[in-house]
Amino acid sequence: MLGILKLIRIRTLLFAAFTMYCMRYFVIRSILDINGLTLQLPDWAFTLSVLSVCALIAGANVINDYFDTRTDRLSAVKDVVVGRCITRRTAMTLHSVLNVLAIVIAFGLSIYVGIWKIGILFLLVSGLLWFYSSAYKRYLLIGNLIVGILAALIPLCVLLFEIPLLNDEYSDLLIQTDTNFMYLFNWILGFSLFIFLNTVIYEMNKDIYTIPGDIEKGIRSVPVRWGIRATRIVISVWTAIAVCCAVVLYFTVFSESSLVLTYIALGICLPYCIYLVCMWFSVKRSLQLGIIRLIMVLCVAFSFLLHHFFDLIFAN
């Protein structure tokens, strides 16, 4: 059981579930409450959507480790599960079961909300994750960007099954006010942006420590092609972009809130600075990656503050 939990990367799944629940109950519900509206997707259906997304991610983690077994052994930066704790056949079976579960749930929910084609998205993502693990990660930056984009889709998945039901329930109101629910996407996209940036940073940082295995497997990662110093410069640029985005967010939306200023300064910008110091001074790998994971959680946890400010934002 411990081997399976390592293989599916339970910590990643918990973060995905945490992100989706935060988006639904601290962002979307808060915005709807301000406008006198309510969530339409039942809690049980939302829980199933979270399960579907997590199963898809778990399946991707399994197949990724399946293809990376030799790379991980050569790099010696993490425990190898496939081929030791779990056989390759078992890993492939687990990958298939998880993907089938994710797609079946997705199609079931798609039919429930009246748009069966939504399920096709999960099928396409499942295929993309397979090709990423088997081929795309070999190309310079492509693999990092694909992982970043897919991670950024996690918050948006919350709206996939909610929007159709909101449109049905409040169709008359939408017609009368000549509006739609796209403004919900604007808030969620902000969180997706930070997840994208942090994921790319995290993946490039990991690549620094898997150079021997990547060279053996023919993976042209940034460290392999440009070297460690150049990779650290690239990571620093991405980190600077993330910090700038946080600053812009404050001045464009929450400029009058000292609480948000404190959170962004101490909860986001300061950890980024600590991370850069650790990276440039080659502090141990686990600490570097741990700080980035903490930053990801803190970026999502910012949603806890939003409901305190939506009254002011939507007052007029």
ZAGUTOR-408528 format. One line per 8 residues: number of its first residue (from 1); their letters; for each residue x, y, z of C-alpha. Coordinates in Angstrom, 3 decimals, m for minus. Each point is the difference from the previous one (the first is absolute). Example, Ala and Ser with C-alpha at 12.3 -4.5 7.8 and 13.67 -1.06 7.14 Angstrom:
residues 2
1) AS) 12.300/m4.500/7.800 ~ 1.370/3.440/m0.660
end
This chain:
residues 316
1) MLGILKLI) 0.000/0.000/0.000 ~ 2.842/2.401/0.812 ~ 1.497/m0.693/m3.414 ~ m3.308/0.850/m1.710 ~ m0.315/3.237/1.964 ~ 3.508/0.978/m1.110 ~ m0.757/m0.973/m3.558 ~ m3.171/2.074/m0.308
9) RIRTLLFA) 1.679/2.811/2.001 ~ m2.689/0.437/2.611 ~ 1.361/3.429/0.964 ~ m0.680/1.278/m3.526 ~ m3.528/m1.396/0.086 ~ m0.705/1.668/3.342 ~ 1.189/3.315/m1.430 ~ m2.281/m0.406/m3.030
17) AFTMYCMR) m2.996/m0.751/2.226 ~ 0.903/2.894/2.305 ~ 0.177/2.343/m2.988 ~ m3.360/m1.051/m1.416 ~ m1.808/0.277/3.327 ~ 1.514/3.444/0.616 ~ m1.076/1.211/m3.439 ~ m3.556/m1.222/0.483
25) YFVIRSIL) m0.699/1.037/3.578 ~ 2.211/3.061/0.518 ~ m0.020/1.561/m3.466 ~ m2.994/m1.048/m2.111 ~ m2.520/m0.331/2.827 ~ 1.111/3.320/1.499 ~ m0.489/1.807/m3.322 ~ m3.404/m1.603/m0.540
33) DINGLTLQ) m1.095/0.854/3.554 ~ 0.815/3.672/m0.557 ~ m2.256/m0.038/m3.054 ~ m2.792/m1.843/1.779 ~ 0.606/m3.230/m1.931 ~ 0.836/m3.534/1.134 ~ 2.084/m2.926/m1.167 ~ m1.998/m2.440/m2.121
41) LPDWAFTL) 2.234/m3.064/m0.178 ~ m0.815/m2.272/2.978 ~ 2.799/m0.673/2.451 ~ 0.017/m3.713/m0.846 ~ 0.464/0.800/m3.693 ~ 2.815/2.429/0.754 ~ 1.716/m2.629/2.152 ~ m0.204/m2.389/m2.942
49) SVLSVCAL) 1.577/2.639/m2.259 ~ 2.868/0.343/2.484 ~ 0.378/m3.780/0.024 ~ 0.088/m0.033/m3.813 ~ 2.719/2.652/m0.171 ~ 2.046/m1.707/2.713 ~ m0.311/m3.382/m1.739 ~ 1.231/1.579/m3.232
57) IAGANVIN) 2.978/1.553/1.789 ~ 0.759/m3.241/1.838 ~ m0.043/m1.928/m3.280 ~ 2.382/2.553/m1.511 ~ 2.376/m0.378/2.955 ~ m0.019/m3.782/m0.376 ~ 0.792/0.002/m3.721 ~ 2.615/2.714/0.505
65) DYFDTRTD) 1.849/m2.155/2.537 ~ m0.462/m3.014/m2.269 ~ 1.945/1.711/m2.794 ~ 2.484/1.675/2.370 ~ 1.122/m3.067/1.938 ~ 3.470/m0.118/m1.585 ~ 0.396/3.788/0.186 ~ m0.841/0.019/3.713
73) RLSAVKDV) 2.475/m2.793/0.708 ~ 2.825/1.834/m1.743 ~ m0.821/3.346/1.615 ~ m0.482/m1.550/3.468 ~ m2.017/2.962/1.267 ~ m3.137/m1.882/1.006 ~ m1.120/m3.513/0.854 ~ m0.785/m2.194/m2.996
81) VVGRCITR) m3.378/m1.702/0.450 ~ m0.742/m1.633/m3.354 ~ 2.036/m3.172/m0.339 ~ 0.707/m0.203/3.718 ~ m3.034/0.480/2.222 ~ m2.439/m0.343/m2.905 ~ 0.437/m2.024/m3.172 ~ m0.127/1.714/m3.393
89) RTAMTLHS) m3.115/m1.989/m0.919 ~ m1.756/1.082/3.191 ~ 0.944/3.618/m0.678 ~ m1.422/m0.158/m3.518 ~ m3.207/m1.620/1.289 ~ m0.344/2.680/2.686 ~ 0.498/2.711/m2.619 ~ m2.770/m1.476/m2.161
97) VLNVLAIV) m2.427/m0.370/2.912 ~ 0.561/3.575/1.171 ~ m0.491/1.447/m3.477 ~ m3.143/m2.019/m0.645 ~ m1.380/1.116/3.381 ~ 0.758/3.660/m0.753 ~ m1.546/m0.092/m3.470 ~ m3.112/m1.958/1.048
105) IAFGLSIY) m0.712/2.458/2.830 ~ 0.635/2.958/m2.315 ~ m2.423/m1.279/m2.639 ~ m2.583/m0.805/2.679 ~ 0.166/3.549/1.385 ~ m0.018/1.414/m3.531 ~ m3.267/m1.791/m0.720 ~ m1.359/1.163/3.363
113) VGIWKIGI) 0.605/3.681/m0.822 ~ m1.274/m0.458/m3.548 ~ 3.225/0.433/m1.982 ~ 1.481/m3.436/m0.643 ~ 2.862/1.439/m2.059 ~ 1.702/1.231/3.187 ~ 1.077/m3.586/0.580 ~ 2.020/0.105/m3.213
121) LFLLVSGL) 2.307/2.556/1.637 ~ 0.973/m2.546/2.649 ~ 0.629/m2.578/m2.719 ~ 2.248/2.430/m1.885 ~ 1.920/0.965/3.140 ~ 0.525/m3.675/0.810 ~ 1.545/m0.514/m3.436 ~ 2.129/3.109/0.312
129) LWFYSSAY) 1.364/m1.183/3.332 ~ 0.969/m3.318/m1.558 ~ 1.845/1.680/m2.860 ~ 1.668/2.395/2.431 ~ 1.440/m2.871/2.009 ~ 1.068/m2.008/m3.040 ~ 1.196/2.726/m2.376 ~ m0.712/3.698/0.594
137) KRYLLIGN) 2.212/0.374/3.067 ~ 3.020/m0.705/m2.208 ~ m0.235/3.420/m1.639 ~ 1.505/3.182/1.419 ~ m2.507/1.824/2.256 ~ m2.976/m1.723/m1.676 ~ m0.394/m2.518/2.803 ~ 0.191/2.655/2.733
145) LIVGILAA) m2.556/2.198/m1.753 ~ m2.411/m2.889/m0.580 ~ 0.107/m0.955/3.683 ~ m0.493/3.650/0.956 ~ m3.012/0.408/m2.294 ~ m1.619/m3.220/1.183 ~ 0.523/0.981/3.642 ~ m1.558/3.391/m0.742
153) LIPLCVLL) m3.145/m1.769/m1.238 ~ m0.703/m1.425/3.465 ~ m1.724/3.162/1.357 ~ m1.919/0.414/m3.264 ~ m1.419/m3.517/0.313 ~ m2.190/1.335/2.812 ~ m1.968/2.035/m2.541 ~ m0.385/m2.729/m2.628
161) FEIPLLND) m3.081/m1.573/1.556 ~ m1.212/3.068/1.924 ~ m0.425/2.504/m2.848 ~ m2.537/m2.033/m2.041 ~ m2.275/m0.364/3.030 ~ 0.352/3.694/0.901 ~ m0.915/0.941/m3.559 ~ m3.119/m2.183/0.151
169) EYSDLLIQ) m1.127/1.239/3.410 ~ 0.564/3.701/m0.631 ~ m0.642/0.189/m3.751 ~ m2.759/2.601/0.383 ~ 2.172/2.214/2.182 ~ 2.898/m0.256/m2.441 ~ m2.248/1.064/m2.864 ~ m1.464/2.914/1.961
177) TDTNFMYL) 3.393/1.299/1.102 ~ 1.793/m0.892/m3.250 ~ 2.801/m1.691/1.916 ~ 1.529/m3.433/0.591 ~ 2.103/m1.890/2.508 ~ 3.320/0.537/m1.758 ~ 1.074/2.358/2.781 ~ 0.443/m3.102/2.162
185) FNWILGFS) 2.746/m1.123/m2.362 ~ 1.890/3.261/0.547 ~ 0.466/m0.733/3.694 ~ 0.836/m3.660/m0.497 ~ 2.485/0.840/m2.762 ~ 1.980/2.046/2.500 ~ 0.602/m3.107/2.103 ~ 0.703/m2.053/m3.137
193) LFIFLNTV) 2.699/2.483/m0.985 ~ 1.902/m0.448/3.264 ~ m0.374/m3.771/m0.110 ~ 1.400/0.043/m3.545 ~ 2.999/2.149/0.942 ~ 0.772/m1.972/3.150 ~ m0.329/m3.350/m1.769 ~ 2.441/1.012/m2.741
201) IYEMNKDI) 2.445/1.233/2.653 ~ m0.404/m3.252/1.930 ~ 0.524/m2.186/m3.081 ~ 3.106/1.886/m1.150 ~ 1.432/m0.195/3.513 ~ m0.532/m3.772/0.035 ~ 1.766/m0.291/m3.363 ~ 3.184/1.422/1.527
209) YTIPGDIE) 0.335/m3.143/2.110 ~ m0.931/m2.557/m2.663 ~ 2.630/0.919/m2.595 ~ 1.766/m3.426/m0.074 ~ m3.251/m1.865/m0.562 ~ m1.307/2.545/m2.510 ~ 3.195/m0.228/m2.064 ~ m0.198/m3.787/m0.012
217) KGIRSVPV) m3.628/0.077/m1.155 ~ 0.525/2.775/m2.550 ~ m2.159/2.566/1.789 ~ 1.072/3.479/m1.056 ~ m0.936/1.880/3.148 ~ 1.125/3.569/0.635 ~ 2.900/m1.063/2.287 ~ 1.151/m2.603/m2.532
225) RWGIRATR) 0.016/2.470/m2.901 ~ 0.986/3.256/1.711 ~ 1.695/m1.043/3.222 ~ m0.863/0.460/3.676 ~ 0.965/3.687/0.243 ~ m2.142/0.961/m3.005 ~ m2.874/m2.050/1.440 ~ 0.213/1.895/3.277
233) IVISVWTA) m0.136/3.275/m1.933 ~ m3.111/m1.198/m1.853 ~ m1.606/m1.075/3.276 ~ 0.842/3.388/1.506 ~ m1.733/1.735/m2.910 ~ m3.119/m2.131/0.450 ~ 0.067/0.739/3.727 ~ 0.311/3.737/m0.688
241) IAVCCAVV) m3.025/m0.240/m2.303 ~ m1.993/m1.691/2.782 ~ 0.977/2.716/2.492 ~ m0.923/2.735/m2.493 ~ m3.389/m1.651/m0.579 ~ m0.633/0.000/3.753 ~ 0.929/3.691/0.232 ~ m2.217/0.887/m2.981
249) LYFTVFSE) m2.861/m1.938/1.586 ~ 0.300/2.071/3.146 ~ 0.116/3.397/m1.690 ~ m2.774/m0.738/m2.501 ~ m2.505/m1.693/2.316 ~ 0.870/0.227/3.695 ~ 2.043/3.196/0.252 ~ m1.955/1.258/3.022
257) SSLVLTYI) 0.353/m3.171/2.025 ~ 2.897/m0.171/2.444 ~ m0.880/m3.621/0.795 ~ 0.454/m1.063/m3.626 ~ 3.228/2.031/m0.202 ~ 1.332/m1.841/3.047 ~ m1.010/m3.381/m1.385 ~ 1.553/0.617/m3.413
265) ALGICLPY) 3.199/1.418/1.515 ~ 0.553/m2.630/2.704 ~ m1.946/m2.961/m1.365 ~ 1.016/0.138/m3.664 ~ 2.838/2.401/m0.831 ~ 2.177/m0.853/3.028 ~ m0.179/m3.777/m0.615 ~ 0.967/0.605/m3.636
273) CIYLVCMW) 3.077/1.930/1.171 ~ 0.926/m2.759/2.452 ~ m0.406/m2.545/m2.777 ~ 2.349/1.900/m2.336 ~ 2.658/0.199/2.702 ~ m0.283/m3.736/0.653 ~ 0.164/m0.789/m3.709 ~ 3.037/2.173/m0.767
281) FSVKRSLQ) 1.910/m1.241/3.036 ~ m0.839/m3.632/m0.792 ~ m1.817/m0.697/3.246 ~ m1.201/m3.599/m0.019 ~ m2.480/m0.936/m2.697 ~ m2.822/m1.010/2.337 ~ m0.042/3.441/1.626 ~ m0.085/1.823/m3.324
289) LGIIRLIM) m2.908/m2.072/m1.292 ~ m1.705/0.182/3.386 ~ 0.008/3.794/m0.092 ~ m1.573/0.037/m3.461 ~ m2.682/m2.432/1.150 ~ m0.655/2.267/2.993 ~ m0.299/3.015/m2.314 ~ m2.541/m1.886/m2.115
297) VLCVAFSF) m2.098/m0.684/3.089 ~ 0.286/3.618/1.147 ~ m1.067/1.289/m3.419 ~ m3.123/m2.174/0.101 ~ m0.595/0.824/3.678 ~ m0.279/3.657/m1.004 ~ m3.571/m0.957/m0.914 ~ m0.757/m0.088/3.758
305) LLHHFFDL) 0.256/3.791/0.010 ~ m2.156/0.695/m3.028 ~ m3.419/m0.329/1.555 ~ 0.927/2.802/2.419 ~ 0.469/2.384/m2.916 ~ m2.709/m0.944/m2.490 ~ m2.524/2.187/1.833 ~ 2.189/3.005/m0.743
313) IFAN) 0.866/m1.052/m3.563 ~ m3.600/m0.619/m1.084 ~ m1.631/2.646/2.169 ~ m0.751/2.123/m3.031
end
